[in-house]
């Protein structure tokens, strides 16, 4: 968690530095020049002049940039693409809003090598860009944005995408994702992005937001953060199905609608992950059959009465013990940190009805082949829950930092205002996948992307009032870009939110750090905890006069670290944090605040 917070801090600071130091080159698009390849030409000119790392390529709103060849970024180079933030409906008159649409990057329709839209051995920063990676005339292309290994073994490849759309993108030329990772160390930061209609011409359920190539091995996510992102009509958000794992994969305040399979494939191989404050509607909707979990001798009645094996989960496909990975990793199960909380996992009424109501489904029931029909998958399977909740012989939880907060998991349809589903076509497609494996294009309003309509016709805000205050801090669940009036409120309490998530990951408890309103402090201060002595919970106030990395840790009487209450970046301010010492024995302990060169230590007494 420390690494991901440090990464986010570096990104914020780096962004200001880049805009202060880099030169901006405005690139004309197709509608201004009637020419393909203008973006290719501008980037290649900067590479030839040795200025690529000092250039921001500004793309014009409501323009199309037609690639005439792949964009290639070599070792040691970085690419930065930027467009102004588009307006929202109601910000201005409809014509002005339409003219603010994000610029699209599309492929030429000519029969050239289109394997990589961007192939980079360096870093990519993109802000408010619409990657519609089909061709200019609307046909799908097997292509992707691909991050390759840099020359320095420990130098991570970085992708920083803010306000970007990845539209009508299939599985890519290497059976991977809209963003493909072929790197030992990849750091991906995706803020305010939208993956829309990421199906595929041949395997129309295989579109992925980010993925390693199919059957690859050895690649690695150092960290992935999806925050305030939306995913509609795709197979998965994250995929890793070879001998690969990720260290820090976090999904926070995201909205997903219609994933044909697990939103997070092979999350069971992850070291650290949090899935929080998000909405998953119609996830893993291909489901499972009684045939998949019952013995041959068992009947459908056995299945209905719970006598068959339990199915796996639909949010993630299994929580796997390290010794069953099938490949070596530098950690044990006791090192892993997994938290799932403040989420919706639900199916729409029309989807629930379709499991037994489709034409093919009814025929299976009529002919007494009910074991063939599919069923919606639970969020987590019984075996996965049992692994997370394992206890020792004394009844103590074995894996302290693997947790699901079931009190904040909801299963009702949020009722999206304008759902991004062509329901009739979508349901026929799903039935085909269950029955004949035939294909039809189930994308939602692809014409809107083709015509570059802005804003898009869908509206993934929702009418379920309970969910509008169910996220941490009393904010709406899901992508807050659909609740623009709440975004600023969220930003002011983001540190608190990550304090809660981090506490779950590090301590296995929900204790979070709350910023206390008031004047900014002029010096560091760590107050005495209260109550003191305590059993087993207490509160601690502290102040920091400047933004920095902060840690608040607990040590026993011989100086051994026994708990991390908080660790991460915080802005200047006054803070209050709760601490639960249920796992410690009675005694005198020290709690220590550290920030930069400042260290303050105080004692407290745990008396059980």
C-alpha positions as CSV (number, residue, x, y, z in Angstrom):
1,X,0.0,0.0,0.0
2,X,2.9,2.3,0.8
3,X,4.2,1.8,-2.7
4,X,0.9,2.7,-4.4
5,X,0.4,5.8,-2.3
6,X,3.9,6.9,-3.1
7,X,3.3,6.2,-6.7
8,X,0.2,8.4,-6.7
9,X,2.0,11.1,-4.9
10,X,4.8,11.0,-7.4
11,X,2.3,11.1,-10.3
12,X,0.6,14.3,-9.0
13,X,4.0,16.0,-8.4
14,X,5.3,14.8,-11.7
15,X,2.3,16.1,-13.6
16,X,2.8,19.7,-12.4
17,X,6.5,19.5,-13.2
18,X,5.8,18.1,-16.7
19,X,3.4,20.9,-17.6
20,X,5.8,23.5,-16.2
21,X,8.8,22.2,-18.1
22,X,7.6,20.7,-21.3
23,X,6.9,22.4,-24.6
24,X,3.4,22.0,-26.1
25,X,2.9,21.1,-29.7
26,X,-0.6,21.4,-31.0
27,X,-1.3,18.7,-33.6
28,X,-3.9,19.2,-36.3
29,X,-6.3,16.3,-37.0
30,X,-8.1,14.8,-39.9
31,X,-11.0,17.2,-40.1
32,X,-8.6,20.2,-40.3
33,X,-6.2,18.7,-42.7
34,X,-8.0,15.9,-44.5
35,X,-4.9,13.9,-43.9
36,X,-4.1,10.6,-42.2
37,X,-1.0,10.3,-40.0
38,X,-0.7,13.8,-38.6
39,X,-0.1,12.5,-35.1
40,X,2.4,10.0,-36.4
41,X,4.3,12.7,-38.1
42,X,4.4,15.0,-35.1
43,X,5.7,12.3,-32.8
44,X,8.3,11.0,-35.2
45,X,9.5,14.6,-35.8
46,X,10.0,15.0,-32.0
47,X,11.8,11.7,-31.8
48,X,14.1,12.7,-34.7
49,X,14.8,16.1,-33.0
50,X,15.5,14.5,-29.6
51,X,12.7,16.4,-28.0
52,X,10.1,13.6,-27.4
53,X,10.7,13.6,-23.6
54,X,10.1,17.4,-23.4
55,X,7.0,17.6,-25.5
56,X,3.3,17.5,-24.8
57,X,1.2,16.7,-27.9
58,X,-2.0,18.7,-27.6
59,X,-4.9,17.2,-29.5
60,X,-7.9,19.3,-30.5
61,X,-11.4,18.6,-29.2
62,X,-13.9,16.9,-31.5
63,X,-11.1,15.9,-33.9
64,X,-10.0,12.5,-35.3
65,X,-6.4,11.5,-35.5
66,X,-6.1,8.6,-38.0
67,X,-3.0,6.5,-37.5
68,X,-1.3,5.6,-40.7
69,X,1.3,3.4,-38.8
70,X,2.1,2.3,-35.3
71,X,3.4,4.8,-32.8
72,X,6.7,3.5,-31.5
73,X,8.3,4.8,-28.3
74,X,11.8,3.4,-27.7
75,X,13.8,2.8,-24.5
76,X,14.3,5.9,-22.4
77,X,11.6,7.8,-24.2
78,X,8.2,9.0,-23.0
79,X,5.0,10.0,-24.8
80,X,2.5,12.5,-23.5
81,X,-0.8,13.2,-25.1
82,X,-3.2,15.8,-23.8
83,X,-6.6,17.3,-24.7
84,X,-8.7,19.8,-22.7
85,X,-11.3,18.4,-20.4
86,X,-14.6,17.9,-22.2
87,X,-17.7,19.7,-21.0
88,X,-20.6,18.0,-19.3
89,X,-24.2,18.3,-20.4
90,X,-25.6,21.4,-18.8
91,X,-22.2,23.2,-18.7
92,X,-23.0,25.1,-21.8
93,X,-25.3,25.0,-24.8
94,X,-25.4,21.6,-26.6
95,X,-23.3,22.8,-29.6
96,X,-20.5,24.0,-27.3
97,X,-20.6,20.7,-25.3
98,X,-20.5,18.6,-28.5
99,X,-17.5,20.7,-29.7
100,X,-15.7,19.9,-26.5
101,X,-15.8,16.1,-27.2
102,X,-12.5,14.3,-26.6
103,X,-10.3,13.8,-29.7
104,X,-10.4,10.3,-31.1
105,X,-7.4,8.2,-32.1
106,X,-8.4,5.6,-34.7
107,X,-6.7,3.4,-37.3
108,X,-6.6,3.8,-41.0
109,X,-8.8,1.4,-42.9
110,X,-5.9,0.6,-45.2
111,X,-4.5,-3.0,-45.0
112,X,-1.3,-2.3,-43.1
113,X,0.3,-3.8,-40.0
114,X,-2.0,-2.5,-37.2
115,X,-0.8,-4.8,-34.4
116,X,0.1,-2.0,-32.1
117,X,-1.6,1.4,-31.9
118,X,1.2,2.4,-29.5
119,X,4.2,0.1,-28.8
120,X,6.2,1.6,-26.0
121,X,9.4,0.6,-24.3
122,X,9.1,3.8,-22.3
123,X,6.3,5.6,-20.4
124,X,2.9,6.9,-21.6
125,X,0.8,9.7,-20.2
126,X,-2.5,10.4,-21.7
127,X,-5.2,12.9,-20.6
128,X,-8.7,13.2,-22.0
129,X,-8.0,11.1,-25.1
130,X,-10.6,8.8,-26.8
131,X,-8.8,5.7,-28.0
132,X,-11.4,4.3,-30.4
133,X,-9.1,1.6,-31.7
134,X,-11.1,0.3,-34.6
135,X,-10.5,1.8,-38.0
136,X,-11.8,5.2,-39.2
137,X,-14.8,3.5,-40.9
138,X,-15.9,1.6,-37.7
139,X,-14.5,-1.9,-38.3
140,X,-12.8,-3.7,-35.5
141,X,-9.0,-4.0,-35.5
142,X,-6.9,-6.5,-33.5
143,X,-4.7,-3.9,-31.9
144,X,-3.7,-2.5,-28.5
145,X,-1.5,-0.1,-26.5
146,X,1.4,-2.3,-25.5
147,X,4.0,-1.8,-22.9
148,X,7.2,-3.7,-23.5
149,X,10.2,-4.2,-21.2
150,X,12.5,-1.2,-20.7
151,X,16.3,-1.8,-20.9
152,X,16.9,-1.4,-17.2
153,X,15.7,-4.5,-15.4
154,X,14.3,-2.7,-12.4
155,X,13.0,0.4,-14.2
156,X,9.2,0.0,-14.4
157,X,7.1,0.8,-17.4
158,X,4.5,3.4,-16.4
159,X,1.1,4.1,-17.9
160,X,-0.7,7.1,-16.5
161,X,-4.2,7.6,-18.1
162,X,-6.7,10.2,-16.8
163,X,-10.0,10.9,-18.4
164,X,-9.4,8.5,-21.3
165,X,-11.9,6.3,-23.2
166,X,-11.0,2.9,-24.6
167,X,-13.8,2.2,-27.0
168,X,-14.6,-0.7,-29.3
169,X,-11.3,-2.4,-28.5
170,X,-11.1,-6.2,-28.9
171,X,-8.5,-8.6,-27.4
172,X,-5.6,-7.2,-29.3
173,X,-3.2,-8.9,-31.7
174,X,-1.7,-11.0,-28.9
175,X,-4.9,-12.0,-27.2
176,X,-4.5,-9.5,-24.4
177,X,-6.3,-6.3,-23.6
178,X,-6.9,-2.7,-24.7
179,X,-3.8,-2.1,-22.6
180,X,-1.3,-5.0,-23.0
181,X,1.6,-5.6,-20.6
182,X,4.7,-7.4,-21.6
183,X,6.9,-6.1,-18.8
184,X,8.7,-7.3,-15.7
185,X,7.6,-4.2,-13.8
186,X,4.5,-2.3,-14.8
187,X,2.9,0.6,-12.9
188,X,-0.5,1.5,-14.2
189,X,-2.6,4.5,-12.9
190,X,-6.1,4.7,-14.5
191,X,-8.2,7.6,-13.2
192,X,-11.6,8.7,-14.5
193,X,-11.3,6.3,-17.5
194,X,-14.1,4.5,-19.4
195,X,-13.8,1.1,-21.2
196,X,-16.8,0.9,-23.5
197,X,-17.8,-2.0,-25.7
198,X,-14.6,-3.9,-25.4
199,X,-15.8,-7.0,-27.2
200,X,-14.1,-8.8,-30.1
201,X,-15.0,-9.7,-33.6
202,X,-14.2,-13.4,-33.3
203,X,-14.5,-14.0,-29.5
204,X,-17.1,-11.4,-28.7
205,X,-16.7,-11.9,-25.0
206,X,-12.9,-11.6,-24.8
207,X,-12.4,-7.9,-24.5
208,X,-10.3,-6.9,-21.5
209,X,-9.3,-3.6,-20.0
210,X,-5.7,-4.7,-19.2
211,X,-4.1,-8.0,-19.6
212,X,-0.9,-10.0,-20.2
213,X,-0.9,-11.8,-23.5
214,X,-2.6,-15.2,-23.6
215,X,-0.4,-18.0,-22.3
216,X,2.5,-15.7,-21.6
217,X,4.6,-16.1,-18.4
218,X,6.9,-14.0,-16.2
219,X,5.3,-10.6,-16.7
220,X,4.3,-8.6,-13.6
221,X,2.1,-5.8,-12.4
222,X,4.0,-3.8,-9.7
223,X,0.8,-1.9,-9.2
224,X,-2.5,-1.2,-10.9
225,X,-5.0,1.4,-9.7
226,X,-8.4,1.9,-11.2
227,X,-10.2,4.8,-9.5
228,X,-13.4,6.4,-10.7
229,X,-13.5,4.3,-13.8
230,X,-16.4,2.7,-15.7
231,X,-16.4,-0.6,-17.6
232,X,-19.3,-1.7,-19.8
233,X,-19.8,-4.7,-22.1
234,X,-16.5,-6.6,-21.9
235,X,-15.1,-9.9,-20.6
236,X,-12.9,-8.8,-17.7
237,X,-11.2,-5.8,-16.2
238,X,-7.9,-7.5,-15.3
239,X,-6.6,-10.7,-16.7
240,X,-3.5,-12.8,-15.8
241,X,-3.8,-16.5,-16.7
242,X,-0.2,-17.6,-17.2
243,X,2.6,-17.9,-14.6
244,X,2.1,-14.3,-13.6
245,X,0.9,-12.3,-10.6
246,X,0.4,-8.8,-9.5
247,X,1.6,-7.0,-6.3
248,X,-0.9,-4.2,-5.8
249,X,-4.1,-4.3,-7.8
250,X,-6.8,-1.9,-6.5
251,X,-10.3,-1.1,-7.8
252,X,-11.9,1.8,-6.0
253,X,-15.0,3.8,-6.9
254,X,-15.6,2.0,-10.2
255,X,-18.7,0.9,-12.1
256,X,-19.0,-2.2,-14.1
257,X,-21.9,-3.4,-16.2
258,X,-22.0,-6.6,-18.2
259,X,-18.8,-8.7,-17.8
260,X,-19.1,-12.0,-19.5
261,X,-16.6,-13.6,-17.2
262,X,-14.9,-12.7,-13.9
263,X,-14.1,-9.0,-13.7
264,X,-10.8,-9.9,-12.0
265,X,-9.4,-13.1,-13.5
266,X,-6.7,-14.9,-11.4
267,X,-7.1,-12.5,-8.5
268,X,-6.4,-15.6,-6.5
269,X,-2.7,-15.2,-7.5
270,X,-2.5,-11.6,-6.3
271,X,-0.3,-10.5,-3.4
272,X,-2.2,-7.3,-2.4
273,X,-5.6,-6.2,-3.6
274,X,-8.5,-4.1,-2.5
275,X,-11.9,-3.9,-4.3
276,X,-13.9,-1.1,-2.7
277,X,-16.7,1.4,-3.1
278,X,-17.6,-0.1,-6.5
279,X,-20.6,-1.4,-8.4
280,X,-20.6,-4.7,-10.3
281,X,-23.9,-5.4,-12.2
282,X,-24.3,-8.5,-14.3
283,X,-20.8,-9.7,-13.5
284,X,-19.5,-13.1,-14.8
285,X,-22.9,-13.5,-16.3
286,X,-22.1,-16.6,-18.4
287,X,-22.5,-18.2,-15.0
288,X,-22.2,-21.9,-14.2
289,X,-24.2,-25.1,-14.6
290,X,-25.2,-27.9,-12.3
291,X,-23.1,-30.1,-14.6
292,X,-20.0,-28.1,-13.5
293,X,-20.5,-28.8,-9.8
294,X,-22.4,-32.1,-9.5
295,X,-21.2,-35.6,-9.8
296,X,-22.6,-37.7,-12.6
297,X,-24.8,-39.6,-10.2
298,X,-26.3,-36.5,-8.7
299,X,-29.6,-35.1,-9.9
300,X,-30.8,-31.5,-10.5
301,X,-32.7,-31.8,-7.2
302,X,-29.4,-32.4,-5.5
303,X,-28.1,-29.2,-7.1
304,X,-31.1,-27.2,-6.0
305,X,-30.8,-28.5,-2.5
306,X,-27.1,-27.6,-2.2
307,X,-25.8,-31.2,-2.2
308,X,-23.4,-30.6,-5.1
309,X,-20.0,-28.9,-4.8
310,X,-20.2,-25.1,-4.4
311,X,-19.5,-22.9,-7.4
312,X,-16.6,-20.6,-7.6
313,X,-17.0,-16.8,-7.2
314,X,-18.1,-14.5,-10.0
315,X,-16.1,-11.4,-8.9
316,X,-12.8,-13.2,-8.9
317,X,-12.0,-16.7,-10.0
318,X,-10.7,-18.2,-6.8
319,X,-8.5,-17.4,-3.9
320,X,-5.6,-19.8,-4.4
321,X,-3.1,-20.9,-1.7
322,X,0.5,-19.9,-2.6
323,X,1.7,-23.5,-2.6
324,X,-0.9,-24.3,-5.3
325,X,0.0,-21.5,-7.7
326,X,2.1,-23.7,-9.8
327,X,4.9,-21.2,-10.0
328,X,7.3,-19.6,-7.5
329,X,6.5,-16.2,-5.9
330,X,8.5,-14.3,-3.3
331,X,5.7,-14.3,-0.6
332,X,3.6,-16.6,1.6
333,X,-0.1,-16.6,2.2
334,X,0.6,-14.8,5.5
335,X,2.2,-11.9,3.5
336,X,-0.9,-11.4,1.4
337,X,-3.4,-8.6,1.8
338,X,-6.9,-8.7,0.3
339,X,-9.9,-6.6,1.2
340,X,-13.3,-6.5,-0.4
341,X,-15.9,-4.0,1.0
342,X,-18.5,-1.4,0.2
343,X,-19.5,-3.0,-3.1
344,X,-22.6,-3.9,-5.0
345,X,-22.6,-7.3,-6.6
346,X,-26.0,-7.6,-8.4
347,X,-27.9,-8.8,-11.4
348,X,-30.6,-7.0,-13.3
349,X,-34.1,-8.5,-13.2
350,X,-34.0,-9.2,-17.0
351,X,-30.7,-11.0,-16.6
352,X,-32.0,-13.1,-13.6
353,X,-35.1,-14.0,-15.6
354,X,-33.0,-15.0,-18.7
355,X,-31.1,-17.8,-16.9
356,X,-34.3,-19.9,-17.0
357,X,-36.4,-17.9,-19.4
358,X,-34.4,-17.9,-22.7
359,X,-35.7,-20.0,-25.5
360,X,-32.9,-22.5,-25.2
361,X,-33.2,-22.6,-21.4
362,X,-36.9,-23.4,-21.6
363,X,-36.1,-26.3,-24.0
364,X,-33.6,-27.7,-21.5
365,X,-36.2,-27.6,-18.7
366,X,-38.9,-29.1,-21.0
367,X,-36.7,-32.0,-22.0
368,X,-35.5,-32.6,-18.4
369,X,-31.9,-31.4,-19.1
370,X,-32.0,-28.7,-16.4
371,X,-28.4,-29.6,-15.4
372,X,-27.4,-27.9,-18.7
373,X,-28.8,-24.4,-17.9
374,X,-26.7,-21.7,-16.4
375,X,-27.0,-19.9,-13.1
376,X,-25.7,-16.6,-11.8
377,X,-22.4,-16.9,-9.9
378,X,-22.1,-15.8,-6.3
379,X,-19.6,-13.0,-5.6
380,X,-17.3,-15.4,-3.8
381,X,-17.6,-19.2,-3.7
382,X,-17.8,-21.1,-0.4
383,X,-14.3,-22.4,-0.8
384,X,-13.0,-18.9,-1.3
385,X,-14.8,-17.6,1.7
386,X,-13.5,-20.5,3.8
387,X,-9.9,-19.8,2.7
388,X,-10.2,-16.1,3.6
389,X,-11.9,-16.9,7.0
390,X,-9.6,-19.8,7.9
391,X,-9.1,-20.2,11.7
392,X,-6.6,-22.1,13.7
393,X,-7.2,-24.7,16.4
394,X,-7.9,-21.9,19.0
395,X,-10.4,-20.3,16.7
396,X,-8.2,-17.3,15.8
397,X,-8.2,-16.0,12.2
398,X,-5.3,-17.4,10.3
399,X,-5.0,-14.7,7.6
400,X,-5.5,-11.4,9.4
401,X,-5.2,-9.3,6.3
402,X,-7.6,-11.2,4.1
403,X,-11.1,-9.9,4.7
404,X,-14.5,-9.3,3.3
405,X,-16.7,-6.7,5.0
406,X,-20.0,-8.5,4.4
407,X,-22.0,-5.8,6.1
408,X,-21.2,-3.5,3.2
409,X,-21.9,-5.9,0.3
410,X,-25.2,-5.2,-1.5
411,X,-27.1,-7.3,-4.0
412,X,-29.9,-5.0,-5.4
413,X,-29.9,-3.5,-8.8
414,X,-28.8,0.1,-8.6
415,X,-31.2,1.1,-11.4
416,X,-29.0,3.0,-13.8
417,X,-30.6,6.1,-15.3
418,X,-29.7,5.2,-18.9
419,X,-28.2,1.8,-18.8
420,X,-25.5,1.0,-21.4
421,X,-27.1,-2.1,-22.7
422,X,-29.0,-2.9,-25.9
423,X,-31.1,-5.4,-23.9
424,X,-32.7,-7.4,-26.7
425,X,-29.4,-7.9,-28.6
426,X,-27.5,-8.5,-25.4
427,X,-29.7,-11.3,-24.2
428,X,-29.7,-13.0,-27.6
429,X,-25.9,-12.9,-27.6
430,X,-25.8,-14.5,-24.1
431,X,-28.2,-17.2,-25.2
432,X,-26.0,-18.0,-28.2
433,X,-23.0,-18.3,-25.9
434,X,-24.9,-20.8,-23.8
435,X,-26.3,-22.8,-26.7
436,X,-24.6,-22.7,-30.1
437,X,-21.6,-20.3,-29.5
438,X,-22.8,-18.2,-32.4
439,X,-22.0,-14.5,-32.4
440,X,-23.8,-11.2,-32.8
441,X,-22.5,-7.8,-32.1
442,X,-23.9,-6.9,-28.6
443,X,-22.2,-3.5,-28.3
444,X,-24.2,-0.6,-26.8
445,X,-24.9,2.2,-29.3
446,X,-21.6,1.9,-31.2
447,X,-22.9,4.6,-33.6
448,X,-22.4,7.1,-30.8
449,X,-18.7,6.5,-30.8
450,X,-18.6,6.4,-34.6
451,X,-20.3,9.8,-34.8
452,X,-18.3,11.1,-31.8
453,X,-21.5,12.1,-30.0
454,X,-20.8,13.9,-26.8
455,X,-21.9,13.4,-24.1
456,X,-22.5,9.7,-24.8
457,X,-26.1,8.5,-24.6
458,X,-25.7,6.4,-21.4
459,X,-25.9,7.8,-17.9
460,X,-24.6,5.4,-15.2
461,X,-25.9,7.4,-12.3
462,X,-28.6,5.5,-10.6
463,X,-31.9,5.9,-8.7
464,X,-31.2,3.5,-5.8
465,X,-31.0,6.0,-3.0
466,X,-29.4,3.6,-0.5
467,X,-26.3,3.3,-2.7
468,X,-26.0,7.1,-3.0
469,X,-24.5,7.2,0.5
470,X,-23.1,3.7,0.9
471,X,-19.5,4.4,0.0
472,X,-16.9,5.3,2.6
473,X,-17.4,8.8,3.8
474,X,-21.2,8.7,2.9
475,X,-20.6,9.2,-0.8
476,X,-22.2,7.3,-3.8
477,X,-20.9,3.9,-4.7
478,X,-19.3,3.5,-8.1
479,X,-17.6,5.9,-10.5
480,X,-18.2,9.4,-9.2
481,X,-17.8,10.9,-12.7
482,X,-21.5,10.1,-13.0
483,X,-22.0,12.2,-9.9
484,X,-20.0,15.2,-10.8
485,X,-21.3,17.3,-7.9
486,X,-19.9,14.7,-5.5
487,X,-16.4,14.5,-7.0
488,X,-15.0,17.5,-5.1
489,X,-16.4,16.2,-1.8
490,X,-14.7,12.9,-2.5
491,X,-11.4,14.5,-3.3
492,X,-11.4,16.3,0.1
493,X,-11.8,13.0,2.0
494,X,-9.8,10.7,-0.3
495,X,-6.9,10.4,2.2
496,X,-9.4,9.3,4.8
497,X,-10.9,6.8,2.4
498,X,-7.5,5.3,1.6
499,X,-6.7,5.4,5.3
500,X,-9.6,3.0,5.9
501,X,-8.7,0.8,3.0
502,X,-5.0,0.7,4.1
503,X,-6.0,-0.1,7.6
504,X,-8.0,-3.1,6.4
505,X,-5.1,-4.2,4.3
506,X,-2.4,-3.7,6.9
507,X,-4.2,-4.4,10.2
508,X,-7.3,-6.3,9.2
509,X,-9.6,-3.7,10.8
510,X,-11.6,-0.8,9.4
511,X,-9.9,1.9,11.6
512,X,-9.4,4.9,9.3
513,X,-7.7,8.3,9.5
514,X,-10.1,11.2,9.6
515,X,-8.9,14.8,8.9
516,X,-10.2,17.2,11.6
517,X,-11.5,20.5,10.3
518,X,-9.7,23.6,11.6
519,X,-6.6,25.8,11.1
520,X,-3.6,24.2,9.6
521,X,-1.0,23.3,12.3
522,X,2.3,25.1,12.5
523,X,4.3,22.2,13.9
524,X,4.2,18.4,14.3
525,X,2.3,17.1,17.3
526,X,1.3,13.7,18.6
527,X,-1.2,13.8,21.4
528,X,-1.7,11.2,24.2
529,X,-4.2,8.6,23.1
530,X,-7.6,8.4,24.8
531,X,-8.8,6.4,26.6
532,X,-5.5,5.3,28.2
533,X,-5.3,2.6,29.5
534,X,-7.6,1.1,26.9
535,X,-9.2,-2.3,26.0
536,X,-8.9,-2.9,23.1
537,X,-9.6,0.3,21.2
538,X,-8.3,3.8,21.5
539,X,-8.0,7.0,19.5
540,X,-5.0,9.1,18.6
541,X,-4.8,12.7,17.4
542,X,-1.8,14.1,15.5
543,X,-0.9,17.1,13.4
544,X,1.5,17.6,10.5
545,X,2.3,21.1,9.2
546,X,3.2,20.0,5.6
547,X,2.3,17.3,3.1
548,X,4.6,14.3,3.3
549,X,4.7,10.6,3.7
550,X,3.5,9.7,7.2
551,X,3.6,6.6,9.3
552,X,2.0,5.9,12.6
553,X,3.2,2.6,14.1
554,X,3.1,0.6,17.3
555,X,6.1,-1.1,19.0
556,X,6.3,-3.4,22.0
557,X,8.5,-2.8,25.1
558,X,11.6,-4.2,23.4
559,X,11.2,-2.1,20.3
560,X,9.7,-4.6,17.9
561,X,7.1,-3.3,15.4
562,X,3.7,-4.9,16.1
563,X,1.3,-2.8,14.1
564,X,1.0,-0.1,11.4
565,X,-1.9,2.1,12.1
566,X,-1.3,4.3,9.0
567,X,1.3,4.6,6.3
568,X,1.0,6.8,3.3
569,X,0.9,10.4,2.0
570,X,-1.1,13.0,3.9
571,X,-1.6,16.7,3.3
572,X,-1.0,19.2,6.1
573,X,-3.7,19.0,8.7
574,X,-4.9,17.6,12.0
575,X,-5.9,13.9,12.1
576,X,-7.8,11.5,14.3
577,X,-7.3,7.7,13.9
578,X,-8.8,4.7,15.8
579,X,-6.6,1.8,16.8
580,X,-7.8,-1.7,17.7
581,X,-5.3,-3.8,19.6
582,X,-7.5,-6.9,19.9
583,X,-4.6,-9.1,18.7
584,X,-2.1,-7.9,21.3
585,X,-1.6,-9.0,24.9
586,X,-1.8,-6.6,27.9
587,X,1.2,-4.4,28.4
588,X,3.0,-1.1,27.8
589,X,3.5,-0.2,24.1
590,X,4.9,2.8,22.2
591,X,3.2,4.5,19.3
592,X,5.4,6.5,17.0
593,X,4.6,9.2,14.4
594,X,7.2,9.7,11.7
595,X,7.2,12.1,8.8
596,X,10.4,13.2,7.0
597,X,13.1,13.8,9.6
598,X,10.6,14.2,12.4
599,X,9.9,11.3,14.9
600,X,7.6,11.6,17.9
601,X,7.0,8.7,20.3
602,X,4.5,8.2,23.2
603,X,3.5,5.3,25.4
604,X,0.1,3.8,26.0
605,X,-1.2,0.9,28.1
606,X,-3.3,-2.0,26.9
607,X,-5.2,-3.5,29.8
608,X,-7.4,-6.5,29.1
